[in-house]
Amino acid sequence: MLRFSLRWMVGASIVLALGACGGGSDKAAETPAEPTTPTTPVIPSATDRIEPLDTGLPGAVKSVAQSRAPLAPSSVRLGPIGDVSRLLDGQRQTLQRGPQQIGVSRDVALTATRQDLLARLQWTAADGGGRRAAISFTSDGARGVRLGVLVRSLPAGTVLRFHAQAGVQDGAVTVTGEQVLQTLQRNLAAGDAGDAARTYWGPDFGGAETTLELELPAGALLAELDIAVPTLSHFFVAPGDAAEATMAKVGEAGTCNIDVSCRPELASESRSVARMIFVRNGGSYLCTGTLVNDAQGSTTPYFLSAHHCISTQTVASTLTSDWFYHSTACNSGSPNPATQRVAGGAVLLYADAATDTSFMRLNAPAPQGTVFAGSYFGSLPQSASVVGIHHPKGDLQKTSSGVVTQYSNCANELCATSTAQLGRFLTVGWSQGITEGGSSGSGLFYPLDGKRYLVGQLYGGSASCIDPAGRDQYGRFDTAFRASLKNWLMPGYTP
C-alpha cells in the first residue's frame, strides 16, 4: 500500500504527497476538504452491477502425498544473509513506494549456468524408460525459498516438481514443461524481455529448503535441456508473520485492526479476498486481491488488484494466492486450517496506472468455496458507506468501514481533490479499522439492496492506528470497467 501525508493546498484543491509504505506517518494528517463541485445523487440501477456468485462452502484441504519414490538430491547451500537491512539498502526507494516486502533476491553461483546445473544433477532411471534427477537448495535462515528457474529450452514431455525435503508442508507442486514454456512465452509476448521474462518462479514451502526435481521422458536429449537456477528469493519473514515482525512500526495495530471473523455479515465477501505473494526482481512481496464475477457467472477466475503491486506479465506469472486466510474465531489469532494456496500465476489482462488497476485471470481455478464478488459500476453517491476487506502486512484477514468523503485524482505520488465526473479515485475516511502495507490492491465494497458490490481497489493513503482520521485512496472500479474491464466481465455492455 502506498502511504500519503497531507502537504499543501493549491487553490480549492487538496494535494497529498506520498509518504512511506506500511503504517501511516506519526504526524496527524488533516482532513481533506469536500469537493468544490456538488454532485447530483443518482438512483442505482440493476443494470449497473454484476451479481456475486457463491460456489458453496469451502472444501476440505487435501494433503497431496508424494506419488513417487524420493530421490537423493544433490545440494546447494547458501549461508545466512546477515543483516537484511543491508540487502534492502539498494531497494529502499522501492520499499517506500510499493507493497509489503518479505523476501530478497540471492545469487546462486553454483547453478548460475546450464553447465553448472547439469554438472550437479545425478540422473536415475524413471518409469517408462525416462530419467529423473533432483537438486536441493537451502538458504540458511530463510522462512521460505522460491527458486528462479531460468529456462531457454526443454525437451518435449519434461516435468518439473517442486517440494520440500523436510516436510514443512506436505505435497509437491508439479508443472509440465509445456506449462513452463507457455508462461515464459506469455511474458515475452507481452513485451517483457531479458532473463527475468525467461525465469519461472517455483512456490515456497515455508522453510529454508526447496527441491527441484526434473523428469525427462524416454528418448529425450540432454542437449535440449537448457535451464539454470541463477537466483532464488529468500523470505526473511514468513508471510503469516509479516504483520508481527513489523508491528512495532505501527505500535497499536493490534487494537485498531478489526478481525473479519468478528463481522459474520462479511463472511461471503471474505471468501472472495486472497492474500497475494509475488516476485519482482527477485524480491518477494505481499498485496491483496479480489476474485471478480462476470455477467455470465462463468467462474472464470478474474482477479482484481493494484497496478503498483503487479503491472507486468512477468510479475503476474509469479503470483500465488492464499484463500480463506482468516482467524478461526473472532480475535482468536489462530489461522484457519482450511487456508488453501493456489499457484500457477496469472494472465495480466489490463494494467492501468491512471486508476491503479491490475486485472488478471488466474491460471488455476479458484478453490471450492470461494465467492466471485459482485461489482457495481454505476454512480456512487458521496458519503456512501463502504467496507474494505484486506490482509494488512500479510496478516489474517481484516476489515475496515467508513464513507466516501470525496473524489480525487492521483498521479506521480500526489493526489488532488476532483469531482465525481472527473475523479479517478475514491477518497475514504474510516470510522472503524484502517489499512496498512500489504492491504494494497484490496477491494472496497458498497452495500446495495442487501448485498455488497466491489467499487474500487486500494491505492494508498495516510490512515494508520496512530492517525485513524487519515484518508485512503481507492482506484475507481467503474472507471476501469468502462475503459476496459467490461470486455471480459460484460461483453457488449453499452451505458
C-alpha positions as CSV (number, residue, x, y, z in Angstrom):
1,M,0.0,0.0,0.0
2,L,1.3,3.5,-0.8
3,R,1.2,5.8,2.1
4,F,0.3,9.5,1.9
5,S,0.5,12.6,4.2
6,L,-1.1,16.0,3.7
7,R,1.4,18.6,2.4
8,W,-0.2,21.7,0.9
9,M,-3.3,23.2,-0.7
10,V,-3.5,24.6,-4.2
11,G,-6.5,26.9,-4.6
12,A,-9.5,24.9,-3.5
13,S,-7.8,21.6,-4.1
14,I,-6.1,19.4,-1.5
15,V,-2.8,17.9,-2.6
16,L,-1.5,14.8,-0.9
17,A,2.1,13.7,-1.2
18,L,3.5,10.2,-0.9
19,G,4.8,9.0,2.4
20,A,6.2,5.6,3.5
21,C,4.8,2.2,2.8
22,G,3.2,0.2,5.6
23,G,1.9,2.2,8.5
24,G,1.0,5.9,8.3
25,S,3.0,8.9,9.4
26,D,3.3,9.6,13.2
27,K,2.1,13.1,12.4
28,A,-1.6,13.7,12.4
29,A,-3.0,14.3,8.9
30,E,-5.5,17.0,8.3
31,T,-9.0,16.0,7.0
32,P,-9.3,16.7,3.2
33,A,-11.8,19.3,2.1
34,E,-15.0,18.3,0.4
35,P,-15.3,18.7,-3.4
36,T,-15.9,22.2,-4.5
37,T,-18.4,20.9,-7.2
38,P,-21.6,19.4,-5.8
39,T,-22.8,16.2,-7.3
40,T,-26.3,15.1,-8.1
41,P,-27.4,11.9,-6.5
42,V,-28.2,9.1,-8.9
43,I,-30.5,6.3,-8.1
44,P,-28.7,3.0,-8.6
45,S,-29.9,0.8,-11.4
46,A,-29.9,-3.0,-11.5
47,T,-28.2,-2.7,-14.9
48,D,-25.2,-1.1,-13.4
49,R,-24.0,-4.1,-11.5
50,I,-22.9,-7.7,-11.7
51,E,-24.2,-10.0,-9.0
52,P,-21.9,-12.1,-6.8
53,L,-21.6,-15.8,-7.3
54,D,-21.2,-18.1,-4.2
55,T,-19.7,-21.5,-5.1
56,G,-20.7,-23.0,-1.7
57,L,-18.9,-23.9,1.4
58,P,-15.1,-24.3,1.2
59,G,-14.0,-27.9,0.6
60,A,-11.7,-29.8,2.9
61,V,-8.0,-29.3,2.4
62,K,-6.4,-32.4,0.8
63,S,-2.9,-33.4,1.6
64,V,-1.1,-34.3,-1.6
65,A,1.2,-37.2,-0.9
66,Q,4.4,-37.9,-2.9
67,S,3.4,-40.3,-5.6
68,R,6.9,-41.3,-6.5
69,A,9.9,-42.7,-4.6
70,P,12.0,-39.8,-3.3
71,L,15.3,-39.1,-4.9
72,A,18.6,-38.4,-3.2
73,P,19.2,-34.9,-4.4
74,S,22.5,-33.1,-4.9
75,S,22.5,-30.0,-2.8
76,V,23.4,-26.3,-2.8
77,R,23.6,-24.3,0.4
78,L,23.8,-20.6,0.9
79,G,24.9,-19.3,4.2
80,P,23.0,-16.8,6.4
81,I,22.3,-13.5,4.8
82,G,23.1,-11.5,7.9
83,D,21.6,-8.0,8.2
84,V,18.6,-7.9,6.0
85,S,18.5,-4.1,6.0
86,R,21.9,-4.1,4.3
87,L,20.5,-6.1,1.4
88,L,17.5,-3.8,1.2
89,D,19.5,-0.6,1.0
90,G,19.6,-0.7,-2.8
91,Q,15.8,-1.1,-2.8
92,R,14.9,1.5,-0.2
93,Q,13.2,3.8,-2.6
94,T,11.1,1.0,-4.0
95,L,10.1,-0.1,-0.4
96,Q,8.7,3.4,0.3
97,R,6.5,3.3,-2.8
98,G,5.4,-0.3,-3.1
99,P,3.8,-3.3,-1.4
100,Q,5.0,-5.1,1.7
101,Q,8.3,-6.8,1.0
102,I,9.0,-10.2,2.7
103,G,11.9,-11.6,0.6
104,V,15.2,-10.6,-1.1
105,S,17.0,-11.9,-4.1
106,R,20.1,-14.1,-3.6
107,D,22.5,-15.1,-6.4
108,V,23.2,-18.8,-6.7
109,A,26.7,-19.0,-8.3
110,L,26.9,-22.8,-8.2
111,T,23.9,-23.3,-10.6
112,A,24.0,-19.9,-12.4
113,T,24.6,-21.5,-15.9
114,R,23.3,-24.5,-17.7
115,Q,26.7,-26.2,-17.5
116,D,26.8,-25.6,-13.7
117,L,23.4,-27.1,-13.1
118,L,23.8,-30.1,-15.3
119,A,27.2,-30.9,-13.7
120,R,25.4,-31.2,-10.3
121,L,22.5,-33.4,-11.5
122,Q,22.7,-37.2,-10.9
123,W,20.3,-39.0,-13.1
124,T,18.5,-42.2,-12.2
125,A,16.1,-44.4,-14.2
126,A,12.4,-43.5,-14.2
127,D,9.3,-45.3,-15.2
128,G,8.8,-45.8,-18.9
129,G,12.4,-45.6,-19.8
130,G,12.9,-41.9,-18.8
131,R,15.2,-40.4,-16.2
132,R,15.0,-38.3,-13.1
133,A,17.3,-36.0,-11.1
134,A,16.8,-33.7,-8.2
135,I,18.7,-30.8,-6.6
136,S,18.0,-29.2,-3.2
137,F,18.6,-25.6,-2.4
138,T,19.0,-24.3,1.2
139,S,19.2,-20.6,2.1
140,D,20.1,-20.6,5.8
141,G,17.7,-18.7,7.9
142,A,15.0,-18.4,5.2
143,R,11.3,-18.6,6.2
144,G,10.6,-19.6,2.6
145,V,12.5,-20.2,-0.6
146,R,11.3,-19.6,-4.2
147,L,13.6,-20.9,-6.9
148,G,14.1,-18.7,-10.0
149,V,14.5,-21.3,-12.8
150,L,15.9,-19.7,-16.0
151,V,14.6,-21.7,-19.0
152,R,15.7,-21.4,-22.6
153,S,14.6,-24.9,-23.8
154,L,13.1,-28.1,-22.5
155,P,12.7,-31.5,-24.2
156,A,9.1,-32.3,-25.0
157,G,7.5,-34.2,-22.1
158,T,9.7,-32.7,-19.4
159,V,8.1,-32.5,-15.9
160,L,9.2,-30.2,-13.1
161,R,8.4,-30.9,-9.4
162,F,9.0,-28.5,-6.5
163,H,8.8,-29.8,-2.9
164,A,10.5,-29.6,0.5
165,Q,12.7,-32.3,1.8
166,A,11.9,-31.6,5.5
167,G,8.2,-31.9,5.1
168,V,7.5,-28.4,6.3
169,Q,4.4,-28.6,4.2
170,D,3.0,-31.8,2.7
171,G,2.9,-32.4,-1.0
172,A,4.6,-31.2,-4.1
173,V,3.8,-28.8,-6.9
174,T,4.0,-30.4,-10.4
175,V,4.2,-28.4,-13.6
176,T,4.8,-29.6,-17.1
177,G,7.5,-28.3,-19.3
178,E,4.8,-27.2,-21.7
179,Q,3.2,-25.1,-19.0
180,V,6.5,-23.5,-18.1
181,L,7.3,-22.6,-21.7
182,Q,3.8,-21.2,-22.2
183,T,4.2,-19.0,-19.1
184,L,7.6,-17.7,-20.4
185,Q,6.2,-17.2,-23.9
186,R,3.4,-15.1,-22.4
187,N,5.9,-12.9,-20.7
188,L,7.8,-12.4,-23.9
189,A,4.7,-11.8,-26.0
190,A,3.7,-9.1,-23.5
191,G,6.9,-7.2,-24.3
192,D,8.9,-8.2,-21.3
193,A,12.5,-9.0,-22.0
194,G,15.7,-10.4,-20.6
195,D,16.3,-13.2,-18.2
196,A,13.5,-12.0,-15.9
197,A,11.0,-12.8,-18.6
198,R,12.5,-16.3,-19.1
199,T,12.5,-17.2,-15.4
200,Y,9.9,-19.5,-13.9
201,W,9.4,-19.0,-10.2
202,G,8.5,-22.1,-8.2
203,P,6.5,-21.9,-5.0
204,D,7.8,-21.8,-1.5
205,F,7.2,-24.4,1.2
206,G,7.6,-22.4,4.4
207,G,11.2,-23.3,5.2
208,A,14.8,-22.7,4.3
209,E,14.9,-25.5,1.7
210,T,13.2,-26.2,-1.6
211,T,13.9,-29.1,-4.0
212,L,13.6,-29.0,-7.8
213,E,13.1,-32.4,-9.4
214,L,13.3,-32.9,-13.2
215,E,11.9,-35.8,-15.1
216,L,12.7,-36.4,-18.8
217,P,10.8,-38.9,-20.9
218,A,12.4,-41.8,-22.8
219,G,14.5,-40.6,-25.7
220,A,14.8,-37.0,-24.5
221,L,18.1,-35.4,-25.3
222,L,20.1,-33.7,-22.6
223,A,21.3,-31.3,-25.3
224,E,17.7,-29.9,-25.4
225,L,17.7,-29.2,-21.6
226,D,18.8,-25.6,-21.2
227,I,17.9,-24.4,-17.7
228,A,19.7,-22.9,-14.7
229,V,18.9,-21.6,-11.3
230,P,20.9,-18.4,-11.0
231,T,18.8,-16.8,-8.3
232,L,16.4,-17.6,-5.5
233,S,14.1,-15.4,-3.4
234,H,14.9,-15.7,0.3
235,F,11.9,-14.9,2.6
236,F,13.4,-13.1,5.6
237,V,9.9,-13.2,7.2
238,A,7.2,-15.8,6.7
239,P,4.1,-14.3,5.0
240,G,2.0,-15.1,8.1
241,D,4.4,-13.5,10.4
242,A,5.0,-10.3,8.4
243,A,2.5,-8.3,10.5
244,E,4.0,-9.3,13.8
245,A,7.5,-8.7,12.5
246,T,6.7,-5.1,11.6
247,M,4.1,-4.4,14.3
248,A,6.5,-2.1,16.2
249,K,6.4,0.3,13.3
250,V,2.7,0.9,13.9
251,G,2.7,0.4,17.6
252,E,-1.1,0.0,18.1
253,A,-2.1,-2.1,15.1
254,G,-3.4,-4.9,17.3
255,T,-6.0,-2.5,18.8
256,C,-7.3,-0.8,15.6
257,N,-7.3,-3.5,13.0
258,I,-10.6,-5.4,13.0
259,D,-10.7,-9.1,12.6
260,V,-13.0,-10.0,9.8
261,S,-14.2,-13.0,11.8
262,C,-15.8,-10.6,14.2
263,R,-18.1,-9.4,11.4
264,P,-20.1,-12.5,10.4
265,E,-22.2,-10.4,8.0
266,L,-19.0,-10.2,5.8
267,A,-18.5,-13.9,5.6
268,S,-19.4,-14.0,1.9
269,E,-17.2,-11.1,0.8
270,S,-14.4,-12.6,2.9
271,R,-14.3,-15.6,0.7
272,S,-13.7,-13.5,-2.4
273,V,-10.5,-12.0,-1.0
274,A,-7.0,-13.5,-1.1
275,R,-3.5,-12.7,0.1
276,M,-1.1,-12.4,-2.8
277,I,2.6,-13.3,-2.9
278,F,4.6,-12.5,-5.9
279,V,8.2,-11.9,-7.1
280,R,9.6,-8.8,-8.6
281,N,13.3,-8.5,-9.4
282,G,14.0,-11.5,-7.1
283,G,12.3,-9.8,-4.1
284,S,9.1,-11.3,-2.7
285,Y,6.1,-9.1,-1.8
286,L,2.6,-9.2,-0.3
287,C,-0.6,-7.5,-1.6
288,T,-4.3,-8.3,-1.5
289,G,-6.7,-9.1,-4.4
290,T,-10.3,-9.9,-5.0
291,L,-12.0,-12.6,-7.1
292,V,-14.5,-11.0,-9.5
293,N,-17.6,-12.4,-11.1
294,D,-18.6,-11.8,-14.7
295,A,-22.1,-11.3,-16.0
296,Q,-22.3,-14.9,-17.3
297,G,-21.3,-16.4,-13.9
298,S,-18.8,-18.5,-15.8
299,T,-16.5,-19.0,-12.8
300,T,-13.6,-17.7,-14.8
301,P,-11.1,-16.7,-12.1
302,Y,-10.8,-13.0,-12.9
303,F,-8.8,-11.3,-10.2
304,L,-8.5,-7.6,-9.3
305,S,-5.6,-5.9,-7.5
306,A,-3.4,-2.7,-7.8
307,H,-1.2,-1.7,-10.6
308,H,1.5,-0.7,-8.1
309,C,1.5,-4.4,-7.0
310,I,1.5,-6.1,-10.4
311,S,2.0,-4.1,-13.6
312,T,3.8,-6.5,-15.9
313,Q,3.1,-10.0,-17.2
314,T,6.4,-11.3,-15.9
315,V,5.4,-10.4,-12.3
316,A,1.8,-11.7,-12.8
317,S,3.4,-15.1,-13.8
318,T,4.9,-15.4,-10.3
319,L,1.6,-14.9,-8.4
320,T,0.5,-17.3,-5.7
321,S,-2.7,-16.6,-3.7
322,D,-3.8,-17.7,-0.3
323,W,-7.6,-18.2,0.2
324,F,-9.7,-18.3,3.4
325,Y,-6.7,-16.9,5.3
326,H,-8.6,-15.6,8.3
327,S,-8.8,-16.4,12.0
328,T,-10.7,-19.5,13.3
329,A,-12.9,-17.2,15.5
330,C,-13.3,-13.6,16.4
331,N,-9.9,-12.3,17.7
332,S,-8.6,-15.8,18.2
333,G,-5.4,-15.1,16.3
334,S,-5.3,-18.7,15.1
335,P,-5.1,-19.2,11.3
336,N,-7.9,-21.1,9.6
337,P,-6.6,-24.6,9.0
338,A,-8.6,-24.7,5.7
339,T,-6.5,-22.0,4.1
340,Q,-5.6,-23.0,0.6
341,R,-2.8,-21.8,-1.7
342,V,-3.3,-21.5,-5.5
343,A,-0.1,-21.4,-7.5
344,G,0.5,-21.1,-11.3
345,G,0.5,-17.3,-11.8
346,A,-2.0,-15.3,-13.8
347,V,-2.5,-13.7,-17.2
348,L,-2.4,-9.9,-17.0
349,L,-5.4,-8.7,-18.9
350,Y,-5.4,-4.9,-18.1
351,A,-2.9,-2.7,-16.3
352,D,-3.6,1.0,-15.8
353,A,-1.7,3.4,-13.6
354,A,-4.3,6.1,-14.0
355,T,-6.7,4.1,-11.8
356,D,-4.1,1.9,-10.2
357,T,-5.8,-1.1,-11.7
358,S,-4.3,-4.6,-12.2
359,F,-6.9,-7.0,-13.7
360,M,-5.8,-10.6,-14.2
361,R,-7.1,-14.1,-14.9
362,L,-5.6,-16.8,-12.6
363,N,-4.1,-19.7,-14.5
364,A,-5.6,-22.2,-12.0
365,P,-9.2,-22.4,-10.8
366,A,-10.2,-20.7,-7.6
367,P,-10.7,-23.1,-4.7
368,Q,-14.0,-24.7,-3.9
369,G,-15.9,-22.4,-1.6
370,T,-14.7,-19.0,-3.0
371,V,-17.2,-16.3,-3.8
372,F,-16.9,-14.4,-7.0
373,A,-17.5,-10.9,-5.9
374,G,-20.2,-8.8,-7.5
375,S,-19.3,-5.3,-8.8
376,Y,-21.1,-2.0,-9.2
377,F,-20.2,0.4,-12.0
378,G,-22.9,3.0,-11.6
379,S,-22.6,6.4,-9.9
380,L,-21.5,6.2,-6.3
381,P,-23.1,8.8,-4.1
382,Q,-20.8,10.9,-1.9
383,S,-20.9,9.9,1.7
384,A,-21.7,6.3,0.6
385,S,-21.0,3.7,3.3
386,V,-18.2,1.3,2.2
387,V,-16.3,-1.6,3.6
388,G,-12.8,-2.8,2.9
389,I,-11.5,-6.4,3.3
390,H,-7.8,-6.9,3.2
391,H,-4.6,-8.5,4.6
392,P,-2.6,-5.8,6.3
393,K,1.1,-6.7,6.3
394,G,0.0,-10.2,5.1
395,D,-1.8,-10.8,8.4
396,L,-5.0,-12.7,8.9
397,Q,-7.9,-11.0,7.1
398,K,-9.1,-7.7,8.5
399,T,-11.9,-5.3,7.7
400,S,-12.4,-1.5,7.8
401,S,-15.6,0.5,7.5
402,G,-16.2,4.1,6.6
403,V,-17.6,6.5,4.0
404,V,-16.5,8.1,0.7
405,T,-15.5,11.6,1.5
406,Q,-14.6,12.9,-1.9
407,Y,-13.3,12.1,-5.4
408,S,-9.7,12.6,-6.2
409,N,-7.1,12.2,-8.9
410,C,-3.7,10.6,-8.1
411,A,-0.6,10.7,-10.3
412,N,3.2,10.9,-9.7
413,E,2.7,10.1,-6.0
414,L,0.3,13.1,-5.4
415,C,-3.5,13.1,-5.0
416,A,-5.7,16.2,-5.5
417,T,-9.4,16.8,-5.0
418,S,-11.6,16.3,-8.0
419,T,-15.2,15.8,-8.9
420,A,-17.5,12.7,-9.4
421,Q,-17.3,13.3,-13.1
422,L,-13.5,13.6,-13.4
423,G,-12.0,11.9,-10.3
424,R,-10.5,8.5,-10.9
425,F,-10.1,7.7,-7.2
426,L,-12.4,7.4,-4.2
427,T,-11.2,9.1,-1.0
428,V,-12.3,7.1,2.0
429,G,-12.4,8.1,5.7
430,W,-12.6,5.2,8.2
431,S,-14.9,5.1,11.2
432,Q,-13.6,1.6,12.2
433,G,-10.3,0.0,11.3
434,I,-7.6,1.1,8.9
435,T,-5.4,-0.3,6.1
436,E,-1.6,-0.9,6.0
437,G,1.1,-2.1,3.7
438,G,0.0,-5.5,2.3
439,S,-3.5,-4.2,2.1
440,S,-2.6,-2.7,-1.3
441,G,-5.0,-3.8,-4.1
442,S,-7.7,-4.9,-1.7
443,G,-11.3,-4.4,-2.6
444,L,-13.8,-1.7,-1.4
445,F,-17.4,-2.9,-1.2
446,Y,-20.5,-0.8,-1.4
447,P,-23.7,-2.1,0.3
448,L,-26.7,-2.0,-2.1
449,D,-30.1,-3.8,-1.9
450,G,-28.9,-6.2,0.8
451,K,-25.7,-7.2,-1.0
452,R,-22.2,-5.7,-1.2
453,Y,-20.5,-4.8,-4.5
454,L,-16.9,-4.1,-5.5
455,V,-16.3,-0.4,-6.3
456,G,-12.6,0.0,-6.0
457,Q,-9.1,-1.3,-5.1
458,L,-6.7,0.2,-2.6
459,Y,-4.0,2.6,-3.9
460,G,-2.7,4.2,-0.7
461,G,-3.3,6.8,2.0
462,S,-2.4,8.1,5.4
463,A,-4.8,6.3,7.7
464,S,-3.0,4.4,10.5
465,C,-3.6,3.4,14.1
466,I,-1.7,6.5,15.2
467,D,-3.7,8.6,12.8
468,P,-7.1,6.9,12.1
469,A,-8.5,10.1,10.8
470,G,-6.2,9.9,7.8
471,R,-7.7,9.2,4.3
472,D,-7.1,6.3,2.0
473,Q,-7.5,6.3,-1.8
474,Y,-9.1,3.6,-4.0
475,G,-8.9,3.4,-7.8
476,R,-12.5,3.6,-9.1
477,F,-13.8,0.3,-10.5
478,D,-16.4,2.0,-12.6
479,T,-13.8,4.0,-14.5
480,A,-11.7,0.9,-15.2
481,F,-14.8,-1.1,-16.1
482,R,-15.9,1.3,-18.7
483,A,-12.4,1.7,-20.1
484,S,-11.7,-2.0,-20.5
485,L,-12.9,-4.5,-17.8
486,K,-16.3,-4.6,-19.5
487,N,-14.7,-6.5,-22.4
488,W,-14.3,-9.5,-20.0
489,L,-16.9,-9.0,-17.4
490,M,-19.8,-7.9,-19.5
491,P,-19.1,-8.2,-23.3
492,G,-21.3,-6.0,-25.3
493,Y,-22.0,-3.6,-22.5
494,T,-23.1,-0.1,-23.5
495,P,-24.1,2.6,-20.9
